[in-house]
Amino acid sequence: NAEYMGIMYKQLGQLISKSKHVYVLSGAGLSAPSKVPTFQGTEHMWARLHAEGKNPMLVLRKMVLDFNPKSVWNWFIDYKQKIAQAQPNPAHLALLKLQEHYKIKNKEFSHTTLNIDGLQASLIRKSKILTPNGIAPEGTKEFGYTEGLMEIQGNGNFMRCNEECRPFMYSIPNNLKENDVPPCPRCGMAMRPHMLLFDECYFEGYYKSTTAVDKGLACDCLIAIGTELQTQLPNSLVYEHIDQGKLFVEINLKEVVKSNKKNVHRLIDSCDKTLPALVDAIISA
């Protein structure tokens, strides 16, 4: 009931507020309330390729991008159209509020996301508290990166040269149509969406993956939101954190983390309902 939930939020908020470094790990469930299709849901991101009788894991690859960039860009243009109306939901706003609170209090806060929709980044980039000097100019490497956010799968709002003539980032045009392949403004070769493809490895230079791991291992409180931990990096981070006896909170529609240790806490519900209440409890603790 409401009274019980209020007590639980207060107690969990007090526990988290005592932490020196809060680390958030977010997946598709964070953006699901914004109507961003998950990769495996009913309106999943692979729908176009499956409808064409193609295996996404064989199309969304660097090798295909090199020899047939239209295939990758056509999927990506379809993806951009699917999420064109998506807006940050109350969970995104709650995370922004928490990150700003920690910045003001001079406490450490880190956020690693597996999402490429750029919704959390769009909020941080507009925040005068988190980005007081504004964002780097377009056509620089820093343009595609966001303060305090490690987008280890990339960000679908940006693109870069597929030939890597320069590591510079640019905004993806909103008017792309099927079979369009944007050219690099410097060398004229094909650009690529700033996203990790299936035959690529995590790389610090583009995806801040080493930073994400280092901060994840150093934190004393890890909050996992809306992720099924299906890839090795987030999975190993979570279970190593739990094994060390550090505070862990799972916010998900279902229980994913298999552990009954006392340092594991769960809020099983949609994150747009649970996260705003939890953040308020942390701030008021």
LOLUM-292443 format. One record per residue: residue in one letter; z, y, x of N, C-alpha, C, O in turn. Coordinates in pm, whole numbers, plus 32768, in hexadecimal, padded with zeros to 4 digits. Layout:
LOLUM-292443
AZYXZYXZYXZYX/...
This chain:
LOLUM-292443
N80007F8880538000800080008000807E80578008807580D1/A7FF780F180177FEA8170805F8063818D80B7805581BE8127/E80DB816E80858155818880D28158813481518178816681BD/Y813680B381438133805A81B780CC8089821D80E8808C8295/M805480B081EE7FEB80DE82498016815D82917FF9816E8307/G805B81B6824A808B8231828880EB821682F980E582568362/I814581B582E481A6818E834D815C815183C4817C816D8437/M80F980FC83A580AE80B984108061811E84658061811684E0/Y801F817D84237FD681E5846D8035823684C4801582558537/K80A98258848F810A82A884D9813A825D85568140829785C2/Q815C81DC8546818C818D85B78120817A8621813A81848699/L80A5815D85F3803781498651801381CD86967FF581D0870E/G80178239864B7FFD82BD8685806182E086F1803C831A8757/Q80DF82BE86DB814782D9873F812F828787BE814082BA882D/L8108820987AD80EB81B38820807881EC8873808281F788ED/I800A8211882F7F94824488747FB282CA88B87F8282E38926/S8000831F8877801D83A588AD8069839F8931806583FE897F/K80AE8330894A80F8832089C7809F82F68A3C80C982F78AAF/S802382D18A1D7FC782A28A857F9883168ADC7F8B83878AAD/K7F8082F98B5A7F51835F8BB77EB9836D8BB27E8483D98BCC/H7E7483028B907DE183038B8F7DB182AE8B197DBD82338B1B/V7D7A82EF8AB47D4282A98A407CAC82958A557C6382F28A76/Y7C81821A8A417BF481F48A577BBE81B989D57BF3815789A2/V7B5481F589A17B1581C489267A968178894B7A4681A5899D/L7A858104890C7A0B80B4891B79D080A388907A0B8062883A/S795B80DE8879792380DC87F1789E809387EC78508093884B/G7886805487777809800D875F77CB803A86DD77EA80A686A9/A77727FE786A87721800D86347775802F85B9774A807F8565/G77ED7FF485AE7842800F853B786E80A08531789180CE84C5/L786D80E985A278928176859F782C81C7854F785082248507/S77AD81A4855D774381F1851B771381B4849876C281F18452/A7743813D8477771980FD83FA77368153837E76E281578325/P77AA8198837677C281F083027760826682FB775582A68292/S771B8282836876B682ED8369762D82B8833E75C982FF8344/K762B823A831075AF81F982E4754E81DE835874D581D68344/V758581D183D0753381A48441752F810D843B759880CD8445/P74BA80D0842A74B4803E842074E67FFD84A174C7802A850F/T75347F93849275607F48850774EC7EF1853774897EDF84F0/F74F97EBC85AF748C7E6B85E574827DE4859F74197DA385A4/Q74EF7DB8855E74ED7D34852075087D36848A75137CCC844D/G75127DAB844E75317DB383BF74B87D9C8368744D7D788399/T74C87DB382E374597D9B828773E27DF682A0736F7DCB8299/E73FF7E7582BE73947ED382E073927EE6837873967F5683A9/H738D7E7783C073A47E7F8450732E7EBD849C72BF7ECA8469/M734C7EE3851872EC7F2B856A72737ED78592720B7F0D85B9/W72827E54858972147DFE85B371B07DE48542714E7D9D8556/A71C87E1D84CB71797DFB845470E37E09846A70967DB18444/R70BA7E7884A8702A7E8F84BC6FEB7E20850F6F827DEB84EB/L702B7DFE857E6FF27D9985D76FF07D1085956F8F7CC585A2/H705D7CEE854D70607C6E85066FF27C67849D6FB37BFF848B/A6FDB7CD784576F737CDC83F06EE97CC5842C6E907C9083EB/E6ED97CEE84A96E587CDA84EE6E527C5285346DF27C35857C/G6EB97C00851F6EBC7B7D855D6ED97B8185F26EB17B26863C/K6F1E7BEA861F6F3A7BFA86AD6FD07BEC86C870227C138676/N6FF07BB6873B707C7BA7876570A67C2887AE706C7C4A8815/P71097C70877871347CEE87B871567CDD884B713B7D36889C/M71927C6C886D71BD7C5888F771477C46895671567C4D89D0/L70D07C2E891D70587C22897070057CA3896F6FAC7CB389C3/V70227CFE89136FD67D7C890A701F7DEE894F6FE27E3C8999/L70A27DF8893770EE7E69896F71197E4889FE718F7E328A1B/R70B57E458A5570CA7E218AE070807E848B3A701C7EBF8B12/K70B37E948BB370747EF08C136FE67EC38C356F8D7F168C47/M6FD27E418C3F6F4E7E0D8C616EE77E338BF56E767E578C15/V6F107E2C8B766EB77E528B086E9F7EE98B0B6E2F7F178AF6/L6F097F348B256EFE7FC68B2D6E997FEF8B976E4E804F8B85/D6E977FA68C076E3C7FC78C756DAA7FAE8C4F6D527FFD8C73/F6D8F7F408C076D057F198BEC6CD57F3C8B5F6C5D7F478B47/N6D327F4C8B026D0C7F6C8A786D767FC98A3B6DBE7FA289DF/P6D7E80448A6E6DEA809D8A426DE880BA89AC6E5080DA8972/K6D7280B0896D6D6B80CA88DD6DC4806B888E6DFE80948829/S6DD17FEE88B86E237F8C88706EB57FB8886B6EF57FB28802/V6EE87FE588DD6F73801088E46F85809388996FE580A3884C/W6F2980F188AE6F358172886A6F26816587D26F6781AF8788/N6ED2810A87A36EC380F887126F4580C786D36F6B80F48667/W6F8A806A8718700D804086E4706C80B686E370B680CB8684/F70698102875070C88170875E70AE81DE86F7710C821686C0/I703181FD86DC700E82628677703F823485EE70718284859F/D703181B385D370628179855570FA8187854C713181A984E3/Y713D816D85BB71CF817B85C371F9820C85A772568224855A/K71B4826B85E771D682F985D571C38323854372118373850F/Q715D82EE85017147830E847471B682D6841D71DF831583BB/K71E8825F84417253822083F472D5827183F8732082748397/I72EE82B38468736F82F8847773608391846D73BE83DA848B/A72EA83C0844372CE844F84447333849F83F2735385118415/Q73658465838673C184AE832E74558494834F74AD84C9830D/A746E844183B474F9841D83D4754784948409751584E1845B/Q75C184A283DA761B850C8406769F84CE843376C384638403/P76E7850F848F776B84DB84B877C584C8843F77C9851C83E6/N780E8459843E7869843A83CE78FA845C83F6791284868467/P795A844A839A79E5846E83B97A1E842B84377A7884628476/A79EC83B5845A7A1C837384D479ED83BC85517A3A83CE85AF/H796F83E78552793C843785C2798D84B885CF79B484E0863E/L79A784F9855E79F08579855F7A7F8565858F7AB685BA85D5/A7ABC84F385687B4584D685957B4984C2862C7BA684F1866E/L7AE6847C86637AE2846786F47ACE84EB873D7B09850187A7/L7A7C854387067A6A85C887427AF0861287427B15864F87A6/K7B36860D86D27BB8865086C57C1B861A872D7C658667876A/L7C1C859687417C77855987A27C50858088307CA7859F8881/Q7BCF857D884E7BA385A288D57BC5863488F37BEF86548962/E7BB2868D88927BD4871A88A67C6A872B88B87C97877C890A/H7CB886DF886B7D4B86E588797D7686BC89067DCB86FE8943/Y7D3C865089397D60862289BF7D3386858A2A7D7786968A90/K7CC286C58A137C93872A8A737CF5879F8A797D1787CF8AE5/I7D2087CD8A057D7F883E89FE7E0488188A3E7E44886A8A81/K7E2E879A8A297EAD876B8A627EA0873F8AF37F0287188B32/N7E2587458B287E0A871D8BB27E2F868A8BCB7E6286668C35/K7E1386368B657E2985A68B717DA085618B787D3D85968B45/E7D9D84EC8BB57D1B84AB8BCC7CEC845E8B507D3784128B13/F7C6E84758B2E7C2D84338ABD7BA0840E8AE97B5684608B1F/S7B7A83918AD07AF383638AF17AB983198A797B0282DA8A2D/H7A3683228A6B79F482DD89FC7974829C8A30791A82E08A61/T796E82198A2478F581CE8A4378BA819B89C178FF815C8971/T783981B789AB77FA8188893077828130894E773B814389B1/L776E80CE88F776FA80768900768980AA88A7761D806F88A3/N76A2811788607640814D880275DC81A8884875FD81EA88AB/I756281AC881374FB8204884B74D4827387E8747582BD8800/D751F827E877A74F982DE8712751A836F873674E383CB86FA/G7572838487987590840B87C775E7845E876A75F584D68780/L762284218703766F846F86A276EF84A886E07710851D86CA/Q77388455872D77B28488876C779184F187D477D5855787E0/A772784D7882076FE8538888776DB85BF884A76F986278884/S769A85BD87D57671863C879776EA8693877676E3870D877F/L775A8654875077D486A08732781386D887B1783A874D87B6/I781C86858817785B86B08895780C872388D3784687828907/R7787871A88CD7731877E890B773C880788C6771A886D8901/K776B88078848777D888487FF780C88BA880A7827892B87E1/S7866886B884278F388918849790C88F788B878EB88DF892C/K794589698893796389D088F679DA89A8894D79ED89DD89BA/I7A2B894A891A7A9E891989677A7088B689D27A9D88BB8A44/L7A17885B89AB79EB87F18A06797488198A5C796387E58ACA/T792288748A2978AC88A08A7478AC89398A78785289798A41/P790F89758ABA791E8A088AB778AB8A528AF978908AC58AD7/N78688A128B5877F98A548B9F77718A2E8B67770B8A4F8BA3/G777089E98AF476F189BF8ABA76BA89458B0176F889108B5D/I764589188AD6760888A18B1175A388CA8B7C7572893B8B7E/A7585886C8BD4752488878C3F7499889E8C03747C886B8B97/P744488EA8C4673BF89068C0F736888898C097376882E8C5A/E730E88878BA772AF88198B9A725A88108C19723988768C56/G723687948C3F71E987828CB9723E87728D34720C87798DA4/T72C2875B8D1F731D87398D8D735986B08D6F735686828CFD/K738E86708DD473CC85ED8DC1744685F98D66745F85A28D13/E749186658D76750E86768D2C74F986918C97755586828C47/F747F86BA8C71746286DD8BE6748386698B8674AC86808B14/G747085EE8BB47484857A8B5D751085438B5A752984DE8B18/Y756E85838BA175F5854E8BA9765985A98B62764786228B5A/T76C2856A8B2F772385B08ADB77AF85A08B1377D685318B39/E77FA860B8B197880860E8B5278DD85A78B1178EE85A58A97/G791885508B64797C84F18B337945847C8AE47992842E8AAB/L78BF846E8ADF788284038A90782383B38AE877C383E98B1F/M783D83318AF477E482D98B3F778E828C8ADC77BD822E8A9C/E770F82B48AD176B182708A76766982058AC575FA821A8AF7/I76A881908AD27679812C8B3275FB80E38B0575C280968B53/Q75CF80FA8A8B754E80C48A5E74E581328A55747081178A38/G750E81AF8A6F74B1821F8A6774C9827589ED752A826289A3/N746F82D489D974778330896873EA834889347394837A897C/G73D5832488B673508329887A731983B3886072AC83C08829/N7361841C8886732D84A4887772E284D288F472A4853D88F4/F72EA8481895E72B284AC89DE724A844A8A13724583D689EA/M71F7847C8A6D719384288AB0718884528B4171B284C08B68/R714F83FA8B92713D84168C2070BC83D28C4F708383818C06/C709083F18CC7701283B88CFB702183238D15707F82F88D58/N6FC582D58CDF6FCA82448CF56FAD82208D866FD881B78DB6/E6F6382778DCC6F43825E8E596FB182958EB56FAC82828F2E/E701382D98E7A708383138EC4705683748F30708C83758F9F/C6FF183C68F0F6FC6842A8F717038848D8F8C704584C18FFB/R708A84A58F24710584F38F2F716884B98ECA713E84848E63/P71E984C18EE6724C848B8E86726F84EE8E1872E184F18DE9/F720F85418DEF722B85AF8D94722485828D0271D685298CDF/M727585C18CAF727E859E8C217240860C8BCB724986848BE8/Y71FF85DE8B5F71C186398AFF71E2860C8A7171FF85968A5A/S71DD86698A1371EF86458986717285FD89557103861E897C/I7186859988FF7114855588C170E085AC8850712E85D687FA/P705D85C7884C7026861A87E0703E85DB8757703D85618749/N7055862F86F3706E85FE866B6FEF85D786216FF5859585B9/N6F7B85FF86566EFF85E9860C6EAD857286406E35856A8625/L6EEC851786886EA384A286B96E76844B86446EBF843985E3/K6DFE841686506DCB83B985E96D9F8339862D6D9D833086A7/E6D7D82D685DC6D5B825186106CEF825A867D6C8D82A48671/N6D05820C86E66CAB8201875A6CB1827A87B86C6482818818/D6D0C82D8879D6D20834787FB6D73831888726DD682D18862/V6D49834088E96D96832689636DA183AB89AD6D3F83D889E9/P6E1583EB89AA6E23846F89EB6E0984658A816E3984088AC2/P6DBD84C48ABA6DA584C48B4B6E13850F8B966E50856B8B61/C6E2A84E68C0F6E8A852C8C646E5485B78C846DE185C38CAE/P6EA486218C716E7386A98C8D6E5A86C38D216E1D87288D44/R6E8986698D786E77867E8E076E04862C8E416DAF86618E88/C6E0285A78E216D9A85538E5F6D2F85268DFC6CC984EF8E24/G6D46853C8D7A6CE285188D166CE584878CEA6C9D84638C8D/M6D3684338D296D4183A78D026D9A839B8C856DD383FD8C57/A6DA583218C516DF0830D8BD56E85832B8BE76EC1830A8C4E/M6EBE836A8B816F4F83788B7B6F8882FA8B3B6F3E82A78B05/R700C82ED8B417051827C8B0270CC82AF8AB8710A83108AE4/P70F0826F8A49717082928A0A71E282768A6B71DE82168AB7/H724782CB8A6772BB82B98ABF7318824F8A827380826F8A4A/M72EE81D18A8E733D81628A58732C80E98AB272C380D78AF2/L739480968AB77393801E8B0A73447FB28AC373617F8F8A51/L72DF7F7B8B07728C7F118ACE72C37E888AF473187E7D8B4D/F72917E208AB072CD7D9B8ABF72C27D608B4A73177D118B72/D725D7D858B95724F7D4A8C1C72817DAA8C88725F7D9B8CFD/E72D27E0C8C60730B7E698CC073A17E548CCD73E27E1E8C74/C73D67E7F8D3E74667E738D5874A87EFC8D4874677F648D55/Y75297EF98D2B75767F768D2B75677FBA8DB275647F788E1A/F7560803E8DAF7548808A8E297594810E8E207582815A8DC1/E75E781288E82763A81A08E8175E5821F8E7A7607827E8E33/G757782218EC5752582998ECE74F482CE8E4874ED83478E35/Y74D282748DEC74A0829F8D6A7504828A8CF8750182D28C95/Y755C82278D0575AF82008C937645820C8CAA769481EC8C51/K766E823B8D2076FC824F8D3E774F81CF8D2777C481D68D00/S7712815E8D40775480DF8D2377C780C18D82782D80898D58/T77BA80E48E01782780CE8E61789E81278E3E791180FB8E43/T788281A38E1A78EC81FE8DEE793381C68D7479AE81CD8D69/A78E5818F8D16791D81558C9C797D80E38CBC79E880D98C81/V7956808D8D1879AA801B8D3F7A27804C8D877A9680218D69/D7A1580A68DE67A8780D88E357AF081198DDB7B6781008DEA/K7AC3816B8D7F7B2181AE8D247B60814A8CC37BD581578C9F/G7B1180E78C9A7B47807F8C407BB4802D8C827C1680088C42/L7BA380118D027C087FC38D4B7C8480178D6A7CF27FE18D77/A7C72809A8D757CE280F28D9B7D37811E8D257DAA81468D38/C7D0381178CAB7D4C814D8C387DC580F78C157DCD80838C3B/D7E2481338BCC7E9780E58B9E7E9680D38B067EF180968ACE/C7E2F81068AC37E1C80EF8A337D8680E68A177D3C81438A35/L7D5A807889DD7CCD806589BD7CBF805389267D007FFD88EA/I7C6B80A588E77C50809C88587BBF807188457B6380BB8868/A7BAB7FFB880F7B247FC787F67B007FDE87647B4A7FB6870A/I7A8F8020874D7A67804886C679DD800F86A5797A803086E6/G79D87FBA863F79597F8F860878FD7F45866778837F52865D/T79357EF886C278E17EA9871C79047E15871279797DF18703/E789E7DC0871B78B57D30871778BD7CF487A378C77C7A87B2/L78B97D49880878CC7D1F8894786C7CAF88BD78947C4E88FD/Q77EE7CBE8897778D7C5488B1774E7C5A893B77097BFC8963/T77657CC6898577307CCD8A0D77A37CC98A7178167CE68A4F/Q77827CA48AEA77E97C828B4D78417CF88B7378BB7CEA8B7E/L78057D6D8B8678547DDE8BB878C77E028B5A79397E058B86/P78AC7E1F8ADA791D7E408A82797C7DCB8A6B79F57DDE8A61/N79457D538A6479987CDC8A4E79FD7CCA8ABF7A747CB58AA6/S79CD7CD18B3B7A267CBC8BAD7A8C7D2D8BBA7AFF7D168BDF/L7A627DA98B997ABF7E1A8B9E7B357E048B3F7BA87E168B65/V7B157DDC8AC47B7C7DCC8A5D7BDE7D5E8A827C577D738A7E/Y7BAB7CE98AA77C057C788ABF7C547C888B417CC57C588B4A/E7C1B7CCA8BA47C687CE58C1E7CD97D488BFF7D487D3A8C32/H7CBB7DAB8BAD7D1F7E0E8B847D927DCA8B3B7E077DE58B56/I7D707D728ADD7DD77D2C8A8F7E2B7CD18AE97EA57CCB8ADC/D7DE97C8B8B437E307C2F8B9D7E937C778BF77EF57C3B8C24/Q7E797CF88C127ED47D468C657F4A7D7C8C167FA17DC08C4D/G7F4D7D5F8B947FBE7D878B417FBB7E188B1580207E4D8AE6/K7F487E5A8B257F3E7EE78B007F1C7EF68A6C7EE57E9B8A2E/L7F3C7F6A8A347F2B7F8389A57E987F7A897C7E417FBA89B7/F7E7F7F2889167DF67F1688E37DF67F24884C7E4B7EEC8807/V7D947F7088187D857F8487887CF77F6187607C977F948799/E7CEA7F0A86FD7C667EE786C87C557F25863D7CA97F1285E5/I7BE87F70862C7BC57FA985A97B3E7F6E85827AD87F8C85C0/N7B407F1C851B7AC67ED284FA7ACB7EA3846A7B357EA1842C/L7A577E7D84347A527E4783AC7A887DB983A67AB17D89833C/K7A887D75841A7ABE7CEE84237AFC7CDD84AD7ADE7D27850B/E7B527C7A84B87B927C6085397B2D7C2285997AF47BB9857D/V7B197C64860A7ABB7C33866F7B077BFF86E97AE77B95871E/V7B6B7C4A87147BB67C26878C7C187BB5876C7C6E7BC38716/K7C087B4887B27C5C7AD2879A7CD47AD487F87CCE7AA08867/S7D3E7B0F87CA7DB97B1488197E2E7B3087BD7E247B828761/N7E9C7AED87D57F167B0387877F837B4487DB7FF97B3F87B7/K7F5C7B7F884C7FC07BBD88A37FFC7C3888617FBE7C79880D/K80777C56888980C27CC4884A80857D4D886580A07DAC881C/N80347D5888CE7FF87DDA88EF7F777DF488A07F377E5C88B2/V7F517D9788487ED67DA387F87EF97DD2876A7F4C7D968727/H7EB87E3D873F7ECC7E7486B87E457E8086737DDF7E9686B4/R7E467E7285F07DC67E7385A67DCE7ECB852A7E347ED384E7/L7D5D7F0E850E7D487F5484917CC47F1E84597C587F468484/I7CCF7EC283FA7C587E7E83C67C277EC683497C537EAB82DA/D7BCA7F2183607B8D7F7082F57B207FC483347B117FC683AE/S7AD3800982E37A69806083167AA780D183687B0C810C8341/C7A6980EE83DB7AA3815184367AA581DE83FC7AF682308426/D7A4C81FD839C7A4E828383627AC7829783077AE6830882E2/K7B0C822982E47B87823182967C02822F82F17C61827B82DD/T7C0081D783557C7681C283A97C86822884197CF582548437/L7C17824F84587C2182A084D27C57832D84B87CAA835B8506/P7C2C8373844E7C6683F984387CFE83F584277D45844C845A/A7D31839083DF7DC3838583CB7E098364844F7E758399846B/L7DCC830D84A17E0982EA85207E0A8361857F7E6E837985C3/V7D9E83AB85857D97841F85DF7DFF848885B67E4084C4860C/D7E0E849F85357E7484FE85067EFF84D185327F5385228558/A7F17844D852B7F99841785527FB0842685E9802084418614/I7F47841486397F53842486CA7F7384B586ED7FCC84D0873F/I7F2C851186B07F3D859F86CE7FC685D486A28002862886E5/S7FF785A08631807785D285FE80EF858A8638816185B0861E/A80D885228688814784D386C281978526872681F884F48760/
